[in-house]
Amino acid sequence: MFQISPRFDIPIEERIKGILENRINYIRIPEEDISLGDKKSLILTQFPVITNLNLEDFHRILLGEYNKGIPSQVDGLNLLLLLLSDKQVYDGNNNRISSERRKEMLDYMLSETWEYFSTRFTKEESGKIIVNHNYRINKEGKLVPQYSQPLGEGVLKLDCYVDLGTNSFNSQGLPVKVSESKQQIYKKGENIYSYHPRNGSVARLVADSDGAILNCSGDPSNLVARLGVRAKFLEE
């Protein structure tokens, strides 16, 4: 395989721009294939794009420099549920994604990924947990969530396995039903281990050969080389 001379090496900013501007690097989820939350189409990168920053810095780079957002937990689950289904999947140009590429994307989500979602949990003075996601940068330069609502009724308050199905999650993408399996062990593509939301935490999806974890107790300040984010087309 040939290589490009390092004298003409492309700066990382240009490489990221090239990835984000090319719709072939995205997956499109049409309204009819949205399983959880609002029936609005999504366009997300097929894999995380950048790594090794904390969540605020990820937002500032994608929003401020590339006009892209970060998927929420419900966005990530809609992607995972679509890849687990028997429905056809399409890239950002509306061309069919090959079965090989689709399998690669699914295996990555269930066996390799370390990714932040934009979903963050805060607590009101009343004690209510608030779910925040889909951030923008306002005129004062602050990150402001476009969605900010109390934690839905029935959200599990324990850490446990949850089946990967639409009945297991509410419209916020949060687990409401413990796995029906008598054996509380990981079954790839069938369940996921969930850590319930805590005040001040953020949502992450972490997976390796031992299992997949939907972690709603993550530290937003964490900076890990493997921990990254996907990019998302902003709603018009």
BELHU-V43505 format. One record per residue. RES is the residue in one small letter. BURIAL is 1 if it has 9 or more other ideal C-beta (glycine too) atoms within 8 Angstrom, else 0. D_FIRST is the distance of its C-alpha to the first C-alpha in whole Angstrom. Layout:
# BELHU-V43505
RES	BURIAL	D_FIRST
RES	BURIAL	D_FIRST
This chain:
# BELHU-V43505
m	0	0
f	0	4
q	0	7
i	0	10
s	0	13
p	0	15
r	0	18
f	0	17
d	0	16
i	0	18
p	0	21
i	0	21
e	0	24
e	0	23
r	1	20
i	1	23
k	1	24
g	1	21
i	1	21
l	1	25
e	0	26
n	0	23
r	0	26
i	0	23
n	1	22
y	1	26
i	1	28
r	1	32
i	1	35
p	0	38
e	0	41
e	0	42
d	1	39
i	1	40
s	0	42
l	1	44
g	0	45
d	0	46
k	0	44
k	0	42
s	0	39
l	1	36
i	1	32
l	1	30
t	1	26
q	1	25
f	0	24
p	1	25
v	1	24
i	1	25
t	1	27
n	0	29
l	1	32
n	1	35
l	1	36
e	0	38
d	0	35
f	1	33
h	1	36
r	1	36
i	1	33
l	1	32
l	1	36
g	0	36
e	0	33
y	1	31
n	0	34
k	1	33
g	1	35
i	1	34
p	1	35
s	1	38
q	1	39
v	1	40
d	1	37
g	1	35
l	1	37
n	1	37
l	1	33
l	1	34
l	1	37
l	1	35
l	1	32
l	0	34
s	0	36
d	0	36
k	0	36
q	0	33
v	1	31
y	1	29
d	1	27
g	1	28
n	0	28
n	0	30
n	0	28
r	0	28
i	1	25
s	0	24
s	0	25
e	0	22
r	1	22
r	1	25
k	0	25
e	0	22
m	1	25
l	1	28
d	1	26
y	1	25
m	1	29
l	1	30
s	1	28
e	0	26
t	1	28
w	1	30
e	1	31
y	1	34
f	1	36
s	1	38
t	1	41
r	1	44
f	1	47
t	1	50
k	1	54
e	0	57
e	0	60
s	0	61
g	0	59
k	0	57
i	1	53
i	1	51
v	1	48
n	1	46
h	1	43
n	1	41
y	1	41
r	1	42
i	1	43
n	0	46
k	0	48
e	0	49
g	0	45
k	0	46
l	1	44
v	0	46
p	1	45
q	0	46
y	1	47
s	0	49
q	0	52
p	0	54
l	1	52
g	1	53
e	0	55
g	0	55
v	1	51
l	1	51
k	0	52
l	0	51
d	0	47
c	1	47
y	1	44
v	1	44
d	1	43
l	1	41
g	0	43
t	0	44
n	0	48
s	1	47
f	1	46
n	1	48
s	0	47
q	1	46
g	1	43
l	1	45
p	1	46
v	1	50
k	1	50
v	1	49
s	1	47
e	0	50
s	1	48
k	0	51
q	0	48
q	0	46
i	0	43
y	1	40
k	0	38
k	0	35
g	0	35
e	0	39
n	1	40
i	1	39
y	1	41
s	1	43
y	1	44
h	1	47
p	1	47
r	0	49
n	0	50
g	0	48
s	1	45
v	1	41
a	1	40
r	1	36
l	1	34
v	1	33
a	1	31
d	0	30
s	0	30
d	0	34
g	1	35
a	1	35
i	1	37
l	1	39
n	1	40
c	1	42
s	0	44
g	1	41
d	0	41
p	1	40
s	0	40
n	0	37
l	0	34
v	0	31
a	0	28
r	0	27
l	1	29
g	1	28
v	1	29
r	1	29
a	1	30
k	1	32
f	1	34
l	0	37
e	0	40
e	0	42
